[in-house]
Amino acid sequence: MFCQFEEAEQSYEAGDWTSATNRLFECQQILKDDKPARNLINVMSRFNFHAPADWAGSRHLTEK
């Protein structure tokens, strides 16, 4: 489980959001209430699961 999330996070940071999304959905199948996975899926869904052209591997947090 942790390995899959770590791989997903690395893909997310690298801008490979297709791979990240697939891994995060795998995480959610294992742990139904996986909040970190759900959070990243929600973020990527706002961009239609494609990293922005100016993606630098992270995003600014705008809320608590």
Secondary structure as GFF3:
##gff-version 3
##sequence-region A 1 64
A	DSSP	alpha_helix	2	14	.	.	.	ID=ss1
A	DSSP	alpha_helix	17	30	.	.	.	ID=ss2
A	DSSP	alpha_helix	35	45	.	.	.	ID=ss3
###
